[in-house]
Amino acid sequence: MRIVIYSMLVLLIAIQYPLWLGKGGWFKVYEMEKQVELQEAKNSLLALRNAKLSGDVKDLKDGTRAIEERARVEHGLIKEGEYFVQILPADKTPATSATKQ
């Protein structure tokens, strides 16, 4: 009788092993679900970046305001008749006056 009970217990463990630890077991499924959630979060961030870039491309193709803004910010360009004024914070002294003293 004991042999039957032990053999049934071994058989039960043998059947449960693939369910929990096998190739498609619960632990693997849980791991994969976590990876999918992380990838979906990354994909949503990339979709936001792509939407922003798409808007930038559309602005650059359709109008001149985006081109003008980039020229001003990235290259420091000004229009004819405009003046460039740079205001420095009061707590910083210019490097040129400190080296002359």
Biopython code that builds the backbone (N, CA, C, O; Angstrom):
import numpy as np
from Bio.PDB.StructureBuilder import StructureBuilder

atoms = [
    (1, "MET", "N", (0.812, -1.201, 0.000)),
    (1, "MET", "CA", (0.000, 0.000, 0.000)),
    (1, "MET", "C", (0.858, 1.268, 0.000)),
    (1, "MET", "O", (0.529, 2.259, -0.652)),
    (2, "ARG", "N", (1.966, 1.212, 0.747)),
    (2, "ARG", "CA", (2.856, 2.379, 0.787)),
    (2, "ARG", "C", (3.478, 2.647, -0.585)),
    (2, "ARG", "O", (3.671, 3.797, -0.981)),
    (3, "ILE", "N", (3.782, 1.582, -1.288)),
    (3, "ILE", "CA", (4.391, 1.749, -2.614)),
    (3, "ILE", "C", (3.418, 2.482, -3.533)),
    (3, "ILE", "O", (3.850, 3.322, -4.323)),
    (4, "VAL", "N", (2.163, 2.203, -3.459)),
    (4, "VAL", "CA", (1.150, 2.856, -4.289)),
    (4, "VAL", "C", (1.063, 4.343, -3.929)),
    (4, "VAL", "O", (0.987, 5.195, -4.814)),
    (5, "ILE", "N", (1.074, 4.647, -2.646)),
    (5, "ILE", "CA", (0.996, 6.051, -2.211)),
    (5, "ILE", "C", (2.239, 6.823, -2.654)),
    (5, "ILE", "O", (2.135, 7.935, -3.173)),
    (6, "TYR", "N", (3.419, 6.223, -2.445)),
    (6, "TYR", "CA", (4.656, 6.896, -2.848)),
    (6, "TYR", "C", (4.744, 7.041, -4.362)),
    (6, "TYR", "O", (5.198, 8.066, -4.869)),
    (7, "SER", "N", (4.315, 6.029, -5.069)),
    (7, "SER", "CA", (4.358, 6.135, -6.529)),
    (7, "SER", "C", (3.377, 7.197, -7.032)),
    (7, "SER", "O", (3.677, 7.901, -7.996)),
    (8, "MET", "N", (2.218, 7.320, -6.399)),
    (8, "MET", "CA", (1.264, 8.375, -6.773)),
    (8, "MET", "C", (1.837, 9.757, -6.444)),
    (8, "MET", "O", (1.649, 10.702, -7.210)),
    (9, "LEU", "N", (2.522, 9.878, -5.330)),
    (9, "LEU", "CA", (3.145, 11.152, -4.957)),
    (9, "LEU", "C", (4.237, 11.533, -5.956)),
    (9, "LEU", "O", (4.321, 12.690, -6.370)),
    (10, "VAL", "N", (5.060, 10.582, -6.340)),
    (10, "VAL", "CA", (6.104, 10.824, -7.339)),
    (10, "VAL", "C", (5.468, 11.200, -8.672)),
    (10, "VAL", "O", (5.948, 12.107, -9.353)),
    (11, "LEU", "N", (4.411, 10.526, -9.045)),
    (11, "LEU", "CA", (3.707, 10.826, -10.288)),
    (11, "LEU", "C", (3.103, 12.229, -10.244)),
    (11, "LEU", "O", (3.146, 12.959, -11.234)),
    (12, "LEU", "N", (2.545, 12.601, -9.106)),
    (12, "LEU", "CA", (1.989, 13.946, -8.946)),
    (12, "LEU", "C", (3.074, 15.005, -9.085)),
    (12, "LEU", "O", (2.863, 16.023, -9.744)),
    (13, "ILE", "N", (4.223, 14.777, -8.475)),
    (13, "ILE", "CA", (5.351, 15.718, -8.591)),
    (13, "ILE", "C", (5.843, 15.771, -10.033)),
    (13, "ILE", "O", (6.165, 16.848, -10.534)),
    (14, "ALA", "N", (5.905, 14.633, -10.701)),
    (14, "ALA", "CA", (6.356, 14.599, -12.097)),
    (14, "ALA", "C", (5.401, 15.354, -13.007)),
    (14, "ALA", "O", (5.828, 15.973, -13.981)),
    (15, "ILE", "N", (4.118, 15.308, -12.698)),
    (15, "ILE", "CA", (3.141, 16.037, -13.501)),
    (15, "ILE", "C", (3.202, 17.538, -13.213)),
    (15, "ILE", "O", (3.024, 18.347, -14.123)),
    (16, "GLN", "N", (3.449, 17.911, -11.979)),
    (16, "GLN", "CA", (3.471, 19.317, -11.587)),
    (16, "GLN", "C", (4.739, 20.042, -12.041)),
    (16, "GLN", "O", (4.718, 21.256, -12.242)),
    (17, "TYR", "N", (5.834, 19.313, -12.202)),
    (17, "TYR", "CA", (7.099, 19.948, -12.574)),
    (17, "TYR", "C", (6.992, 20.800, -13.847)),
    (17, "TYR", "O", (7.376, 21.969, -13.815)),
    (18, "PRO", "N", (6.488, 20.263, -14.958)),
    (18, "PRO", "CA", (6.393, 21.101, -16.163)),
    (18, "PRO", "C", (5.445, 22.286, -15.995)),
    (18, "PRO", "O", (5.639, 23.335, -16.610)),
    (19, "LEU", "N", (4.424, 22.116, -15.164)),
    (19, "LEU", "CA", (3.482, 23.201, -14.953)),
    (19, "LEU", "C", (4.147, 24.394, -14.282)),
    (19, "LEU", "O", (3.860, 25.540, -14.630)),
    (20, "TRP", "N", (5.022, 24.139, -13.336)),
    (20, "TRP", "CA", (5.646, 25.222, -12.578)),
    (20, "TRP", "C", (7.000, 25.631, -13.142)),
    (20, "TRP", "O", (7.278, 26.824, -13.263)),
    (21, "LEU", "N", (7.835, 24.681, -13.483)),
    (21, "LEU", "CA", (9.213, 24.996, -13.856)),
    (21, "LEU", "C", (9.550, 24.677, -15.299)),
    (21, "LEU", "O", (10.688, 24.902, -15.712)),
    (22, "GLY", "N", (8.641, 24.179, -16.065)),
    (22, "GLY", "CA", (8.907, 23.776, -17.445)),
    (22, "GLY", "C", (9.045, 24.957, -18.389)),
    (22, "GLY", "O", (9.051, 26.115, -17.973)),
    (23, "LYS", "N", (9.155, 24.635, -19.671)),
    (23, "LYS", "CA", (9.375, 25.635, -20.715)),
    (23, "LYS", "C", (8.247, 26.674, -20.759)),
    (23, "LYS", "O", (8.514, 27.862, -20.943)),
    (24, "GLY", "N", (7.018, 26.250, -20.596)),
    (24, "GLY", "CA", (5.879, 27.166, -20.609)),
    (24, "GLY", "C", (5.206, 27.247, -19.258)),
    (24, "GLY", "O", (3.997, 27.462, -19.174)),
    (25, "GLY", "N", (5.981, 27.076, -18.197)),
    (25, "GLY", "CA", (5.429, 27.044, -16.846)),
    (25, "GLY", "C", (5.012, 28.411, -16.341)),
    (25, "GLY", "O", (5.214, 29.435, -16.994)),
    (26, "TRP", "N", (4.422, 28.391, -15.154)),
    (26, "TRP", "CA", (3.903, 29.621, -14.556)),
    (26, "TRP", "C", (4.987, 30.665, -14.325)),
    (26, "TRP", "O", (4.763, 31.854, -14.551)),
    (27, "PHE", "N", (6.141, 30.234, -13.885)),
    (27, "PHE", "CA", (7.215, 31.190, -13.612)),
    (27, "PHE", "C", (7.702, 31.856, -14.894)),
    (27, "PHE", "O", (7.976, 33.056, -14.902)),
    (28, "LYS", "N", (7.811, 31.101, -15.960)),
    (28, "LYS", "CA", (8.230, 31.670, -17.257)),
    (28, "LYS", "C", (7.181, 32.658, -17.772)),
    (28, "LYS", "O", (7.517, 33.721, -18.293)),
    (29, "VAL", "N", (5.919, 32.296, -17.619)),
    (29, "VAL", "CA", (4.838, 33.180, -18.064)),
    (29, "VAL", "C", (4.876, 34.485, -17.280)),
    (29, "VAL", "O", (4.729, 35.560, -17.860)),
    (30, "TYR", "N", (5.071, 34.401, -15.979)),
    (30, "TYR", "CA", (5.156, 35.596, -15.136)),
    (30, "TYR", "C", (6.337, 36.473, -15.550)),
    (30, "TYR", "O", (6.212, 37.695, -15.636)),
    (31, "GLU", "N", (7.483, 35.840, -15.806)),
    (31, "GLU", "CA", (8.662, 36.570, -16.259)),
    (31, "GLU", "C", (8.398, 37.279, -17.587)),
    (31, "GLU", "O", (8.752, 38.446, -17.755)),
    (32, "MET", "N", (7.787, 36.581, -18.509)),
    (32, "MET", "CA", (7.486, 37.153, -19.830)),
    (32, "MET", "C", (6.497, 38.309, -19.729)),
    (32, "MET", "O", (6.627, 39.298, -20.452)),
    (33, "GLU", "N", (5.513, 38.198, -18.846)),
    (33, "GLU", "CA", (4.553, 39.288, -18.665)),
    (33, "GLU", "C", (5.247, 40.539, -18.156)),
    (33, "GLU", "O", (4.927, 41.644, -18.594)),
    (34, "LYS", "N", (6.189, 40.384, -17.242)),
    (34, "LYS", "CA", (6.949, 41.533, -16.739)),
    (34, "LYS", "C", (7.776, 42.156, -17.857)),
    (34, "LYS", "O", (7.848, 43.380, -17.963)),
    (35, "GLN", "N", (8.399, 41.331, -18.691)),
    (35, "GLN", "CA", (9.179, 41.848, -19.808)),
    (35, "GLN", "C", (8.301, 42.585, -20.803)),
    (35, "GLN", "O", (8.706, 43.610, -21.352)),
    (36, "VAL", "N", (7.099, 42.069, -21.037)),
    (36, "VAL", "CA", (6.166, 42.725, -21.952)),
    (36, "VAL", "C", (5.756, 44.088, -21.395)),
    (36, "VAL", "O", (5.683, 45.063, -22.143)),
    (37, "GLU", "N", (5.489, 44.165, -20.093)),
    (37, "GLU", "CA", (5.117, 45.443, -19.478)),
    (37, "GLU", "C", (6.244, 46.461, -19.612)),
    (37, "GLU", "O", (5.995, 47.623, -19.930)),
    (38, "LEU", "N", (7.480, 46.031, -19.370)),
    (38, "LEU", "CA", (8.619, 46.944, -19.525)),
    (38, "LEU", "C", (8.762, 47.414, -20.967)),
    (38, "LEU", "O", (9.012, 48.592, -21.221)),
    (39, "GLN", "N", (8.605, 46.501, -21.896)),
    (39, "GLN", "CA", (8.738, 46.871, -23.308)),
    (39, "GLN", "C", (7.620, 47.800, -23.749)),
    (39, "GLN", "O", (7.855, 48.708, -24.546)),
    (40, "GLU", "N", (6.406, 47.592, -23.244)),
    (40, "GLU", "CA", (5.300, 48.494, -23.576)),
    (40, "GLU", "C", (5.551, 49.890, -23.036)),
    (40, "GLU", "O", (5.209, 50.873, -23.693)),
    (41, "ALA", "N", (6.143, 50.000, -21.848)),
    (41, "ALA", "CA", (6.478, 51.312, -21.296)),
    (41, "ALA", "C", (7.528, 52.005, -22.171)),
    (41, "ALA", "O", (7.417, 53.197, -22.456)),
    (42, "LYS", "N", (8.541, 51.254, -22.590)),
    (42, "LYS", "CA", (9.565, 51.818, -23.479)),
    (42, "LYS", "C", (8.947, 52.252, -24.808)),
    (42, "LYS", "O", (9.277, 53.309, -25.345)),
    (43, "ASN", "N", (8.044, 51.414, -25.328)),
    (43, "ASN", "CA", (7.406, 51.731, -26.609)),
    (43, "ASN", "C", (6.558, 52.986, -26.518)),
    (43, "ASN", "O", (6.514, 53.770, -27.467)),
    (44, "SER", "N", (5.880, 53.194, -25.388)),
    (44, "SER", "CA", (5.054, 54.397, -25.252)),
    (44, "SER", "C", (5.935, 55.642, -25.202)),
    (44, "SER", "O", (5.571, 56.676, -25.762)),
    (45, "LEU", "N", (7.091, 55.557, -24.537)),
    (45, "LEU", "CA", (8.020, 56.693, -24.525)),
    (45, "LEU", "C", (8.550, 56.974, -25.925)),
    (45, "LEU", "O", (8.671, 58.128, -26.335)),
    (46, "LEU", "N", (8.861, 55.922, -26.643)),
    (46, "LEU", "CA", (9.351, 56.105, -28.007)),
    (46, "LEU", "C", (8.255, 56.643, -28.931)),
    (46, "LEU", "O", (8.545, 57.399, -29.858)),
    (47, "ALA", "N", (7.019, 56.263, -28.689)),
    (47, "ALA", "CA", (5.916, 56.788, -29.500)),
    (47, "ALA", "C", (5.742, 58.277, -29.260)),
    (47, "ALA", "O", (5.470, 59.028, -30.197)),
    (48, "LEU", "N", (5.897, 58.716, -28.007)),
    (48, "LEU", "CA", (5.829, 60.156, -27.718)),
    (48, "LEU", "C", (6.957, 60.901, -28.411)),
    (48, "LEU", "O", (6.743, 61.973, -28.977)),
    (49, "ARG", "N", (8.161, 60.334, -28.369)),
    (49, "ARG", "CA", (9.299, 60.967, -29.043)),
    (49, "ARG", "C", (9.061, 61.035, -30.543)),
    (49, "ARG", "O", (9.357, 62.050, -31.174)),
    (50, "ASN", "N", (8.529, 59.962, -31.117)),
    (50, "ASN", "CA", (8.264, 59.943, -32.552)),
    (50, "ASN", "C", (7.205, 60.974, -32.938)),
    (50, "ASN", "O", (7.315, 61.620, -33.979)),
    (51, "ALA", "N", (6.182, 61.127, -32.099)),
    (51, "ALA", "CA", (5.147, 62.124, -32.377)),
    (51, "ALA", "C", (5.740, 63.528, -32.362)),
    (51, "ALA", "O", (5.405, 64.357, -33.207)),
    (52, "LYS", "N", (6.616, 63.791, -31.405)),
    (52, "LYS", "CA", (7.268, 65.107, -31.334)),
    (52, "LYS", "C", (8.138, 65.347, -32.564)),
    (52, "LYS", "O", (8.105, 66.425, -33.157)),
    (53, "LEU", "N", (8.912, 64.339, -32.939)),
    (53, "LEU", "CA", (9.754, 64.471, -34.124)),
    (53, "LEU", "C", (8.915, 64.637, -35.393)),
    (53, "LEU", "O", (9.292, 65.381, -36.298)),
    (54, "SER", "N", (7.801, 63.956, -35.453)),
    (54, "SER", "CA", (6.906, 64.094, -36.607)),
    (54, "SER", "C", (6.359, 65.517, -36.695)),
    (54, "SER", "O", (6.251, 66.082, -37.784)),
    (55, "GLY", "N", (6.019, 66.083, -35.554)),
    (55, "GLY", "CA", (5.563, 67.478, -35.529)),
    (55, "GLY", "C", (6.655, 68.434, -35.973)),
    (55, "GLY", "O", (6.393, 69.389, -36.704)),
    (56, "ASP", "N", (7.890, 68.175, -35.527)),
    (56, "ASP", "CA", (9.012, 69.013, -35.943)),
    (56, "ASP", "C", (9.228, 68.929, -37.453)),
    (56, "ASP", "O", (9.462, 69.943, -38.111)),
    (57, "VAL", "N", (9.148, 67.725, -37.992)),
    (57, "VAL", "CA", (9.336, 67.545, -39.437)),
    (57, "VAL", "C", (8.240, 68.270, -40.199)),
    (57, "VAL", "O", (8.510, 68.920, -41.210)),
    (58, "LYS", "N", (7.003, 68.163, -39.721)),
    (58, "LYS", "CA", (5.887, 68.841, -40.386)),
    (58, "LYS", "C", (6.086, 70.357, -40.357)),
    (58, "LYS", "O", (5.859, 71.037, -41.357)),
    (59, "ASP", "N", (6.516, 70.887, -39.192)),
    (59, "ASP", "CA", (6.775, 72.323, -39.095)),
    (59, "ASP", "C", (7.884, 72.747, -40.040)),
    (59, "ASP", "O", (7.786, 73.789, -40.687)),
    (60, "LEU", "N", (8.924, 71.957, -40.122)),
    (60, "LEU", "CA", (10.041, 72.305, -41.003)),
    (60, "LEU", "C", (9.625, 72.256, -42.475)),
    (60, "LEU", "O", (10.110, 73.050, -43.281)),
    (61, "LYS", "N", (8.735, 71.333, -42.826)),
    (61, "LYS", "CA", (8.294, 71.231, -44.217)),
    (61, "LYS", "C", (7.293, 72.328, -44.579)),
    (61, "LYS", "O", (7.350, 72.877, -45.679)),
    (62, "ASP", "N", (6.384, 72.648, -43.670)),
    (62, "ASP", "CA", (5.278, 73.538, -43.995)),
    (62, "ASP", "C", (5.573, 75.020, -43.802)),
    (62, "ASP", "O", (5.152, 75.841, -44.617)),
    (63, "GLY", "N", (6.273, 75.369, -42.762)),
    (63, "GLY", "CA", (6.418, 76.785, -42.454)),
    (63, "GLY", "C", (7.863, 77.197, -42.264)),
    (63, "GLY", "O", (8.780, 76.376, -42.261)),
    (64, "THR", "N", (8.029, 78.506, -42.105)),
    (64, "THR", "CA", (9.375, 79.036, -41.915)),
    (64, "THR", "C", (9.658, 79.358, -40.456)),
    (64, "THR", "O", (10.803, 79.633, -40.099)),
    (65, "ARG", "N", (8.635, 79.330, -39.607)),
    (65, "ARG", "CA", (8.846, 79.678, -38.200)),
    (65, "ARG", "C", (9.789, 78.691, -37.505)),
    (65, "ARG", "O", (10.645, 79.101, -36.720)),
    (66, "ALA", "N", (9.640, 77.417, -37.784)),
    (66, "ALA", "CA", (10.483, 76.408, -37.137)),
    (66, "ALA", "C", (11.926, 76.545, -37.608)),
    (66, "ALA", "O", (12.858, 76.418, -36.814)),
    (67, "ILE", "N", (12.104, 76.802, -38.891)),
    (67, "ILE", "CA", (13.463, 76.974, -39.426)),
    (67, "ILE", "C", (14.108, 78.204, -38.807)),
    (67, "ILE", "O", (15.273, 78.169, -38.410)),
    (68, "GLU", "N", (13.352, 79.285, -38.725)),
    (68, "GLU", "CA", (13.864, 80.520, -38.141)),
    (68, "GLU", "C", (14.215, 80.316, -36.662)),
    (68, "GLU", "O", (15.248, 80.799, -36.200)),
    (69, "GLU", "N", (13.379, 79.620, -35.938)),
    (69, "GLU", "CA", (13.627, 79.376, -34.515)),
    (69, "GLU", "C", (14.896, 78.546, -34.313)),
    (69, "GLU", "O", (15.707, 78.843, -33.436)),
    (70, "ARG", "N", (15.058, 77.511, -35.128)),
    (70, "ARG", "CA", (16.272, 76.691, -35.012)),
    (70, "ARG", "C", (17.524, 77.496, -35.356)),
    (70, "ARG", "O", (18.558, 77.351, -34.703)),
    (71, "ALA", "N", (17.430, 78.337, -36.372)),
    (71, "ALA", "CA", (18.580, 79.161, -36.749)),
    (71, "ALA", "C", (18.948, 80.109, -35.617)),
    (71, "ALA", "O", (20.130, 80.333, -35.357)),
    (72, "ARG", "N", (17.955, 80.665, -34.947)),
    (72, "ARG", "CA", (18.224, 81.585, -33.845)),
    (72, "ARG", "C", (18.825, 80.858, -32.633)),
    (72, "ARG", "O", (19.803, 81.324, -32.050)),
    (73, "VAL", "N", (18.246, 79.739, -32.266)),
    (73, "VAL", "CA", (18.669, 79.038, -31.056)),
    (73, "VAL", "C", (19.996, 78.318, -31.258)),
    (73, "VAL", "O", (20.903, 78.446, -30.435)),
    (74, "GLU", "N", (20.115, 77.568, -32.339)),
    (74, "GLU", "CA", (21.290, 76.734, -32.529)),
    (74, "GLU", "C", (22.492, 77.493, -33.089)),
    (74, "GLU", "O", (23.636, 77.151, -32.788)),
    (75, "HIS", "N", (22.243, 78.506, -33.890)),
    (75, "HIS", "CA", (23.350, 79.186, -34.558)),
    (75, "HIS", "C", (23.495, 80.646, -34.169)),
    (75, "HIS", "O", (24.433, 81.304, -34.619)),
    (76, "GLY", "N", (22.600, 81.170, -33.351)),
    (76, "GLY", "CA", (22.698, 82.542, -32.893)),
    (76, "GLY", "C", (22.464, 83.572, -33.992)),
    (76, "GLY", "O", (22.992, 84.681, -33.912)),
    (77, "LEU", "N", (21.695, 83.236, -35.002)),
    (77, "LEU", "CA", (21.460, 84.154, -36.114)),
    (77, "LEU", "C", (20.412, 85.201, -35.735)),
    (77, "LEU", "O", (19.505, 84.927, -34.949)),
    (78, "ILE", "N", (20.545, 86.392, -36.297)),
    (78, "ILE", "CA", (19.579, 87.465, -36.081)),
    (78, "ILE", "C", (19.172, 88.027, -37.429)),
    (78, "ILE", "O", (19.894, 87.900, -38.418)),
    (79, "LYS", "N", (18.006, 88.649, -37.452)),
    (79, "LYS", "CA", (17.519, 89.265, -38.685)),
    (79, "LYS", "C", (18.190, 90.616, -38.898)),
    (79, "LYS", "O", (18.795, 91.187, -37.991)),
    (80, "GLU", "N", (18.065, 91.102, -40.116)),
    (80, "GLU", "CA", (18.599, 92.422, -40.437)),
    (80, "GLU", "C", (17.790, 93.467, -39.678)),
    (80, "GLU", "O", (16.559, 93.444, -39.700)),
    (81, "GLY", "N", (18.480, 94.375, -39.013)),
    (81, "GLY", "CA", (17.813, 95.419, -38.252)),
    (81, "GLY", "C", (17.568, 95.041, -36.803)),
    (81, "GLY", "O", (17.093, 95.872, -36.029)),
    (82, "GLU", "N", (17.878, 93.810, -36.413)),
    (82, "GLU", "CA", (17.705, 93.385, -35.027)),
    (82, "GLU", "C", (19.023, 93.546, -34.275)),
    (82, "GLU", "O", (20.097, 93.588, -34.875)),
    (83, "TYR", "N", (18.919, 93.633, -32.965)),
    (83, "TYR", "CA", (20.091, 93.725, -32.109)),
    (83, "TYR", "C", (20.107, 92.534, -31.169)),
    (83, "TYR", "O", (19.067, 92.122, -30.655)),
    (84, "PHE", "N", (21.283, 91.990, -30.949)),
    (84, "PHE", "CA", (21.436, 90.882, -30.015)),
    (84, "PHE", "C", (21.923, 91.434, -28.692)),
    (84, "PHE", "O", (22.971, 92.075, -28.619)),
    (85, "VAL", "N", (21.142, 91.176, -27.635)),
    (85, "VAL", "CA", (21.489, 91.655, -26.303)),
    (85, "VAL", "C", (21.576, 90.448, -25.391)),
    (85, "VAL", "O", (20.654, 89.636, -25.323)),
    (86, "GLN", "N", (22.706, 90.338, -24.682)),
    (86, "GLN", "CA", (22.876, 89.233, -23.748)),
    (86, "GLN", "C", (22.992, 89.820, -22.347)),
    (86, "GLN", "O", (23.838, 90.676, -22.089)),
    (87, "ILE", "N", (22.136, 89.352, -21.449)),
    (87, "ILE", "CA", (22.130, 89.846, -20.080)),
    (87, "ILE", "C", (22.710, 88.758, -19.186)),
    (87, "ILE", "O", (22.195, 87.642, -19.134)),
    (88, "LEU", "N", (23.792, 89.098, -18.482)),
    (88, "LEU", "CA", (24.427, 88.143, -17.592)),
    (88, "LEU", "C", (23.865, 88.301, -16.184)),
    (88, "LEU", "O", (23.470, 89.403, -15.803)),
    (89, "PRO", "N", (23.821, 87.234, -15.411)),
    (89, "PRO", "CA", (23.354, 87.346, -14.025)),
    (89, "PRO", "C", (24.265, 88.266, -13.203)),
    (89, "PRO", "O", (25.466, 88.350, -13.459)),
    (90, "ALA", "N", (23.693, 88.941, -12.232)),
    (90, "ALA", "CA", (24.447, 89.918, -11.444)),
    (90, "ALA", "C", (25.475, 89.259, -10.538)),
    (90, "ALA", "O", (26.488, 89.888, -10.232)),
    (91, "ASP", "N", (25.268, 88.034, -10.097)),
    (91, "ASP", "CA", (26.185, 87.403, -9.163)),
    (91, "ASP", "C", (27.449, 86.864, -9.818)),
    (91, "ASP", "O", (28.383, 86.494, -9.106)),
    (92, "LYS", "N", (27.515, 86.804, -11.132)),
    (92, "LYS", "CA", (28.709, 86.318, -11.817)),
    (92, "LYS", "C", (29.474, 87.486, -12.406)),
    (92, "LYS", "O", (28.894, 88.374, -13.031)),
    (93, "THR", "N", (30.774, 87.478, -12.203)),
    (93, "THR", "CA", (31.606, 88.507, -12.803)),
    (93, "THR", "C", (32.164, 87.963, -14.112)),
    (93, "THR", "O", (32.466, 86.773, -14.208)),
    (94, "PRO", "N", (32.305, 88.820, -15.119)),
    (94, "PRO", "CA", (32.829, 88.343, -16.395)),
    (94, "PRO", "C", (34.258, 87.843, -16.244)),
    (94, "PRO", "O", (35.033, 88.405, -15.471)),
    (95, "ALA", "N", (34.609, 86.805, -16.967)),
    (95, "ALA", "CA", (35.947, 86.191, -16.865)),
    (95, "ALA", "C", (37.016, 87.126, -17.374)),
    (95, "ALA", "O", (38.147, 87.065, -16.889)),
    (96, "THR", "N", (36.714, 87.994, -18.334)),
    (96, "THR", "CA", (37.714, 88.883, -18.900)),
    (96, "THR", "C", (38.147, 89.953, -17.892)),
    (96, "THR", "O", (39.328, 90.297, -17.840)),
    (97, "SER", "N", (37.227, 90.480, -17.099)),
    (97, "SER", "CA", (37.603, 91.502, -16.133)),
    (97, "SER", "C", (38.376, 90.895, -14.975)),
    (97, "SER", "O", (39.198, 91.585, -14.373)),
    (98, "ALA", "N", (38.147, 89.636, -14.640)),
    (98, "ALA", "CA", (38.865, 89.008, -13.548)),
    (98, "ALA", "C", (40.296, 88.704, -13.942)),
    (98, "ALA", "O", (41.179, 88.728, -13.084)),
    (99, "THR", "N", (40.558, 88.418, -15.209)),
    (99, "THR", "CA", (41.926, 88.103, -15.631)),
    (99, "THR", "C", (42.754, 89.364, -15.852)),
    (99, "THR", "O", (43.982, 89.294, -15.792)),
    (100, "LYS", "N", (42.131, 90.514, -16.106)),
    (100, "LYS", "CA", (42.851, 91.760, -16.355)),
    (100, "LYS", "C", (43.370, 92.378, -15.064)),
    (100, "LYS", "O", (44.323, 93.155, -15.108)),
    (101, "GLN", "N", (42.787, 92.068, -13.936)),
    (101, "GLN", "CA", (43.187, 92.715, -12.675)),
    (101, "GLN", "C", (44.437, 92.176, -12.110)),
    (101, "GLN", "O", (44.884, 92.630, -11.056)),
]
sb = StructureBuilder()
sb.init_structure("model")
sb.init_model(0)
sb.init_chain("A")
sb.init_seg("    ")
for serial, (resi, resn, name, xyz) in enumerate(atoms, 1):
    if name == "N":
        sb.init_residue(resn, " ", resi, " ")
    sb.init_atom(name, np.array(xyz, "f"), 0.0, 1.0, " ", f" {name:<3s}", serial, name[0])
structure = sb.get_structure()
